[in-house]
Amino acid sequence: MTPVLSKILERFVSRWLLHYIRPYIDPFQIGNTKHCSTTHALIHLLDNWLNALDNSQGVTIKPCMIDFSKAFDKIDHNILLLKLKGLGVPLILLN
């Protein structure tokens, strides 16, 4: 029963938090965004590359791929809370 209740609470807090931070999220944010996937990211990336190659002569594409899969484990949560507070997220939600 606990996992079900946790998921319900997580969804509630997520919607509440997104209400405050959505204006600050890049419209091309793909990771952890509802109805977006790595396929969307790859399509967007390839579209940009192909447009650059079509519209300019002598253009070279030099991609640099970085895996941030464990990046959240390295976040200083105190800094994160300060930034969220600065975005106007209510203290009750931060607690």
DRENDO-482539 format. One record per residue: residue in three letters; x, y, z of N, C-alpha, C, O in turn. Coordinates in nm, 2 decimals. Atoms other than C-alpha are relative to their C-alpha. Layout:
N
R   rest     n.xx     n.yy     n.zz    ca.xx    ca.yy    ca.zz     c.xx     c.yy     c.zz     o.xx     o.yy     o.zz
R    ALA        X        Y        Z        X        Y        Z        X        Y        Z        X        Y        Z
...
END
This chain:
95
R   rest     n.xx     n.yy     n.zz    ca.xx    ca.yy    ca.zz     c.xx     c.yy     c.zz     o.xx     o.yy     o.zz
R    MET     0.08    -0.12     0.00     0.00     0.00     0.00     0.09     0.13     0.00     0.05     0.23    -0.06
R    THR    -0.09    -0.12     0.00     0.29     0.24     0.07     0.04     0.05    -0.13     0.04     0.17    -0.15
R    PRO    -0.04    -0.06     0.13     0.42     0.26    -0.29    -0.12     0.07    -0.07    -0.09     0.17    -0.14
R    VAL     0.11    -0.07     0.07     0.07     0.35    -0.41    -0.03     0.14     0.06    -0.04     0.23    -0.01
R    LEU     0.02    -0.13    -0.07     0.03     0.63    -0.15     0.11     0.09    -0.03     0.09     0.21    -0.05
R    SER    -0.12    -0.08     0.04     0.38     0.75    -0.23    -0.01     0.06    -0.14     0.02     0.17    -0.16
R    LYS     0.02    -0.04     0.14     0.30     0.77    -0.60    -0.11     0.11    -0.01    -0.09     0.21    -0.08
R    ILE     0.11    -0.11     0.00    -0.02     0.97    -0.53     0.05     0.13     0.06     0.03     0.23     0.00
R    LEU    -0.06    -0.12    -0.06     0.17     1.21    -0.30     0.10     0.06    -0.10     0.10     0.19    -0.11
R    GLU    -0.10    -0.05     0.10     0.45     1.24    -0.56    -0.07     0.08    -0.11    -0.02     0.18    -0.15
R    ARG     0.07    -0.07     0.11     0.20     1.33    -0.83    -0.06     0.13     0.04    -0.05     0.23    -0.03
R    PHE     0.06    -0.12    -0.06     0.03     1.59    -0.61     0.10     0.11     0.01     0.08     0.22    -0.03
R    VAL    -0.10    -0.10    -0.02     0.35     1.76    -0.51     0.06     0.04    -0.13     0.10     0.16    -0.15
R    SER    -0.06    -0.03     0.13     0.49     1.74    -0.87    -0.09     0.11    -0.07    -0.04     0.21    -0.12
R    ARG     0.09    -0.09     0.07     0.18     1.92    -1.01     0.01     0.14     0.07     0.01     0.24     0.01
R    TRP     0.00    -0.12    -0.08     0.19     2.18    -0.73     0.13     0.08    -0.03     0.13     0.20    -0.05
R    LEU    -0.13    -0.06     0.02     0.57     2.24    -0.78     0.01     0.06    -0.14     0.06     0.17    -0.17
R    LEU     0.00    -0.05     0.14     0.53     2.27    -1.16    -0.07     0.12    -0.02    -0.04     0.20    -0.11
R    HIS     0.08    -0.12     0.01     0.27     2.54    -1.12     0.10     0.12     0.02     0.08     0.22    -0.04
R    TYR    -0.09    -0.11    -0.03     0.55     2.76    -0.98     0.13     0.01    -0.09     0.17     0.12    -0.12
R    ILE    -0.12    -0.01     0.08     0.85     2.66    -1.19    -0.01    -0.02    -0.15     0.09     0.00    -0.22
R    ARG     0.02     0.02     0.14     0.70     2.59    -1.53     0.05     0.12    -0.08     0.11     0.10    -0.19
R    PRO    -0.04    -0.11     0.09     0.77     2.95    -1.66     0.16     0.00    -0.01     0.21     0.07    -0.10
R    TYR    -0.15    -0.01     0.00     1.15     2.90    -1.58     0.06    -0.13    -0.07     0.18    -0.13    -0.08
R    ILE    -0.05     0.12     0.07     1.18     2.56    -1.76     0.01     0.02    -0.15    -0.08     0.07    -0.21
R    ASP    -0.02    -0.02     0.14     1.33     2.56    -2.10    -0.11    -0.08    -0.08    -0.14    -0.20    -0.05
R    PRO     0.10     0.07     0.08     1.06     2.47    -2.36     0.05    -0.13    -0.07    -0.03    -0.22    -0.11
R    PHE    -0.06     0.12     0.07     1.30     2.21    -2.51     0.04    -0.10     0.11     0.11    -0.20     0.07
R    GLN    -0.03     0.10    -0.11     1.34     2.03    -2.17    -0.07    -0.13    -0.03    -0.19    -0.13    -0.05
R    ILE     0.05     0.13     0.03     1.29     1.66    -2.25     0.00    -0.09     0.12    -0.10    -0.16     0.15
R    GLY    -0.01     0.09    -0.12     1.41     1.47    -1.94    -0.10     0.03     0.11    -0.12     0.15     0.14
R    ASN     0.10    -0.01    -0.11     1.15     1.41    -1.67    -0.12     0.09    -0.04    -0.17     0.15     0.05
R    THR     0.12    -0.08     0.04     0.88     1.58    -1.87    -0.11    -0.09    -0.06    -0.08    -0.18    -0.14
R    LYS     0.11     0.08     0.04     0.54     1.43    -1.92    -0.02     0.00    -0.16    -0.01     0.11    -0.22
R    HIS     0.03     0.02     0.14     0.47     1.30    -2.28     0.13     0.04    -0.09     0.11     0.07    -0.21
R    CYS    -0.12    -0.02     0.08     0.84     1.35    -2.39     0.09    -0.12     0.03     0.09    -0.18     0.13
R    SER    -0.09     0.11    -0.01     1.10     1.09    -2.45     0.13     0.03    -0.07     0.15     0.13    -0.13
R    THR    -0.13    -0.02     0.07     1.45     1.04    -2.58    -0.02     0.00    -0.15     0.06     0.06    -0.22
R    THR     0.03    -0.01     0.14     1.29     0.99    -2.92    -0.03     0.15    -0.04     0.02     0.19    -0.15
R    HIS     0.03    -0.14     0.03     1.16     1.35    -2.91     0.13     0.08     0.00     0.15     0.16    -0.09
R    ALA    -0.13    -0.07    -0.01     1.51     1.47    -2.81     0.08    -0.03    -0.13     0.14     0.06    -0.19
R    LEU    -0.08     0.04     0.12     1.67     1.28    -3.10    -0.06     0.06    -0.13     0.02     0.11    -0.21
R    ILE     0.06    -0.07     0.12     1.42     1.41    -3.36     0.03     0.15     0.00     0.07     0.20    -0.11
R    HIS    -0.03    -0.15    -0.01     1.47     1.77    -3.24     0.15     0.02    -0.04     0.18     0.11    -0.11
R    LEU    -0.14    -0.01     0.03     1.85     1.72    -3.25     0.03    -0.02    -0.15     0.10     0.06    -0.21
R    LEU    -0.03     0.02     0.15     1.86     1.57    -3.60    -0.06     0.11    -0.09     0.00     0.14    -0.19
R    ASP     0.06    -0.10     0.08     1.62     1.83    -3.73     0.09     0.13     0.00     0.11     0.19    -0.10
R    ASN    -0.09    -0.12    -0.01     1.85     2.11    -3.60     0.13    -0.02    -0.09     0.17     0.07    -0.16
R    TRP    -0.12     0.03     0.07     2.16     1.94    -3.75    -0.03     0.00    -0.15     0.05     0.06    -0.23
R    LEU     0.02     0.00     0.14     2.00     1.88    -4.09    -0.04     0.14    -0.05     0.00     0.17    -0.16
R    ASN     0.02    -0.14     0.04     1.87     2.24    -4.11     0.13     0.08    -0.01     0.15     0.15    -0.10
R    ALA    -0.13    -0.07     0.00     2.22     2.37    -4.03     0.08    -0.05    -0.13     0.14     0.03    -0.19
R    LEU    -0.07     0.05     0.11     2.37     2.14    -4.30    -0.07     0.05    -0.13     0.01     0.07    -0.23
R    ASP     0.07    -0.04     0.12     2.10     2.24    -4.56     0.02     0.15    -0.02     0.02     0.20    -0.14
R    ASN     0.00    -0.15     0.02     2.12     2.62    -4.50     0.14     0.06     0.00     0.15     0.18    -0.03
R    SER    -0.14    -0.06     0.00     2.50     2.67    -4.48     0.10    -0.09    -0.07     0.09    -0.21    -0.06
R    GLN    -0.10     0.08     0.06     2.79     2.56    -4.68     0.12    -0.01     0.09     0.16     0.09     0.16
R    GLY    -0.12     0.02    -0.08     3.10     2.42    -4.50    -0.03    -0.01     0.14     0.06     0.00     0.23
R    VAL     0.03     0.02    -0.14     2.92     2.36    -4.18     0.04    -0.14     0.04     0.01    -0.24    -0.03
R    THR    -0.04     0.13    -0.06     3.05     2.08    -3.96    -0.07    -0.02     0.13    -0.08     0.08     0.21
R    ILE     0.07     0.03    -0.12     2.85     1.92    -3.69     0.09    -0.08     0.09     0.14    -0.18     0.05
R    LYS    -0.08     0.06    -0.10     3.05     1.83    -3.38    -0.07    -0.03     0.13    -0.06     0.05     0.22
R    PRO     0.08     0.02    -0.12     2.83     1.67    -3.12     0.09    -0.05     0.12     0.19    -0.12     0.10
R    CYS    -0.07     0.04    -0.13     2.94     1.62    -2.76    -0.11    -0.06     0.09    -0.20     0.02     0.13
R    MET     0.11     0.06    -0.08     2.72     1.37    -2.57     0.05    -0.03     0.14     0.16    -0.08     0.16
R    ILE    -0.04     0.01    -0.14     2.73     1.37    -2.19    -0.11    -0.07     0.07    -0.23    -0.04     0.05
R    ASP     0.10     0.08    -0.08     2.55     1.12    -1.96    -0.01     0.06     0.13     0.08     0.06     0.22
R    PHE     0.03    -0.06    -0.13     2.39     1.30    -1.67    -0.09    -0.09     0.08    -0.17    -0.03     0.17
R    SER     0.10     0.08    -0.07     2.20     1.00    -1.54     0.01     0.00     0.15    -0.09    -0.02     0.22
R    LYS    -0.01     0.00    -0.15     2.34     1.02    -1.19     0.03     0.15     0.05     0.07     0.16     0.16
R    ALA    -0.03    -0.13    -0.04     2.36     1.40    -1.18    -0.08     0.05     0.12    -0.03     0.12     0.20
R    PHE     0.08    -0.04    -0.11     2.08     1.44    -0.93     0.06    -0.05     0.13     0.03     0.01     0.23
R    ASP    -0.07     0.05    -0.12     2.28     1.24    -0.68     0.11     0.09     0.05     0.14     0.09     0.17
R    LYS    -0.11    -0.10    -0.03     2.54     1.52    -0.68    -0.05     0.14     0.04     0.03     0.22     0.07
R    ILE     0.06    -0.13    -0.03     2.30     1.81    -0.62     0.01     0.03     0.15    -0.03    -0.05     0.23
R    ASP     0.01    -0.05    -0.14     2.34     2.01    -0.30    -0.14     0.05     0.02    -0.19     0.14    -0.03
R    HIS     0.14    -0.03    -0.01     1.99     2.01    -0.18    -0.03     0.13     0.07    -0.14     0.19     0.05
R    ASN     0.02    -0.13    -0.06     2.03     2.32     0.03     0.00     0.11    -0.11    -0.08     0.20    -0.10
R    ILE     0.00    -0.10     0.11     2.12     2.52    -0.29    -0.13    -0.02    -0.08    -0.19     0.08    -0.12
R    LEU     0.12     0.02     0.07     1.83     2.36    -0.47    -0.12     0.06     0.07    -0.20     0.13     0.01
R    LEU     0.11    -0.05    -0.08     1.59     2.46    -0.19     0.00     0.16    -0.01    -0.10     0.22    -0.02
R    LEU    -0.02    -0.14     0.01     1.73     2.82    -0.20    -0.05     0.05    -0.14    -0.11     0.16    -0.15
R    LYS     0.04    -0.04     0.14     1.68     2.84    -0.58    -0.15    -0.01    -0.01    -0.22     0.08    -0.07
R    LEU     0.15     0.01     0.01     1.32     2.71    -0.55    -0.07     0.10     0.08    -0.17     0.16     0.03
R    LYS     0.06    -0.11    -0.08     1.25     2.96    -0.28     0.01     0.13    -0.07    -0.09     0.21    -0.07
R    GLY    -0.01    -0.12     0.09     1.38     3.23    -0.51    -0.09     0.01    -0.11    -0.12     0.12    -0.16
R    LEU     0.10     0.00     0.11     1.14     3.12    -0.78    -0.15     0.02     0.05    -0.24     0.02    -0.02
R    GLY     0.13    -0.03    -0.06     0.85     3.18    -0.54    -0.08    -0.13     0.05    -0.20    -0.12     0.07
R    VAL     0.06     0.12    -0.05     0.78     2.82    -0.43    -0.03     0.02     0.15     0.06     0.06     0.22
R    PRO     0.03    -0.03    -0.14     0.59     2.84    -0.10     0.08    -0.10     0.10     0.11    -0.21     0.06
R    LEU    -0.08     0.08    -0.09     0.77     2.72     0.21    -0.06    -0.13     0.04     0.00    -0.23     0.07
R    ILE     0.07     0.13    -0.03     0.50     2.46     0.29     0.04    -0.11    -0.10     0.05    -0.23    -0.06
R    LEU    -0.03     0.10     0.11     0.59     2.29    -0.04     0.15    -0.04     0.02     0.18    -0.16     0.00
R    LEU    -0.15     0.03    -0.01     0.97     2.31     0.02     0.02    -0.09     0.13     0.11    -0.17     0.12
R    ASN    -0.02     0.08    -0.12     0.93     2.16     0.37    -0.04    -0.15    -0.04    -0.03    -0.23     0.05
END
